[in-house]
Amino acid sequence: MSVKSLSIRIEDEMLQKVAYVADYEGRSTNSHILVLIRNNVKQFEESNGKIELDRPIDSDENVKPTAKNKL
């Protein structure tokens, strides 16, 4: 498995809060963000099914299912 780098834009206050929680949990901020991402993907897959990555997703491709009819 390759490891990629990702830059994000985040408000200073939010970053400080995430760092605080990470420190409380005994993690680095980076490790804590990875835990949050993993938990989010796990929750998504539990609700929507496993994400199959048999091919790369193009950045201009819409992977969101069409909207369901709202009652």
C-alpha positions as CSV (number, residue, x, y, z in Angstrom):
1,M,0.0,0.0,0.0
2,S,1.4,3.4,-1.0
3,V,1.2,6.4,1.3
4,K,0.1,9.7,-0.2
5,S,0.4,13.2,1.2
6,L,-2.6,15.5,1.4
7,S,-2.8,19.2,2.2
8,I,-6.0,20.6,3.6
9,R,-7.2,24.1,4.5
10,I,-8.5,24.3,8.0
11,E,-9.4,27.2,10.3
12,D,-6.7,27.7,13.0
13,E,-9.3,27.3,15.8
14,M,-10.5,23.9,14.4
15,L,-6.9,22.7,14.0
16,Q,-6.1,23.6,17.6
17,K,-9.2,21.7,18.8
18,V,-8.3,18.6,16.7
19,A,-4.8,18.8,18.1
20,Y,-6.2,19.0,21.6
21,V,-8.4,15.9,21.1
22,A,-5.5,14.1,19.5
23,D,-3.2,14.9,22.4
24,Y,-5.9,13.8,24.9
25,E,-6.2,10.5,23.0
26,G,-2.4,10.1,23.0
27,R,-2.0,10.5,19.2
28,S,-0.3,12.9,16.9
29,T,-2.7,15.3,15.0
30,N,-1.9,13.4,11.8
31,S,-2.7,10.0,13.3
32,H,-5.9,11.3,14.9
33,I,-7.1,12.7,11.5
34,L,-6.4,9.3,9.9
35,V,-8.5,7.7,12.7
36,L,-11.4,10.1,11.9
37,I,-11.1,9.4,8.2
38,R,-11.1,5.6,8.7
39,N,-14.1,5.8,11.0
40,N,-15.9,8.0,8.5
41,V,-15.3,5.5,5.6
42,K,-16.2,2.6,7.8
43,Q,-19.5,4.3,8.7
44,F,-20.2,5.1,5.1
45,E,-19.6,1.5,4.0
46,E,-21.8,0.2,6.8
47,S,-24.7,2.4,5.4
48,N,-24.0,2.2,1.7
49,G,-22.0,-1.0,1.0
50,K,-18.3,-1.6,0.5
51,I,-16.5,0.8,-1.7
52,E,-14.9,-1.1,-4.6
53,L,-11.8,0.4,-6.0
54,D,-11.3,-1.7,-9.0
55,R,-10.4,1.4,-11.0
56,P,-9.3,4.9,-10.2
57,I,-12.0,7.5,-9.8
58,D,-11.5,10.5,-12.2
59,S,-11.7,13.9,-10.4
60,D,-14.4,15.0,-12.8
61,E,-16.5,11.9,-12.3
62,N,-19.7,12.2,-10.1
63,V,-19.7,9.1,-7.9
64,K,-22.7,10.3,-5.8
65,P,-25.9,8.3,-6.6
66,T,-28.7,10.1,-8.1
67,A,-31.0,11.8,-5.6
68,K,-33.8,9.7,-4.2
69,N,-37.3,11.0,-4.4
70,K,-38.1,13.0,-1.3
71,L,-41.5,12.6,0.3
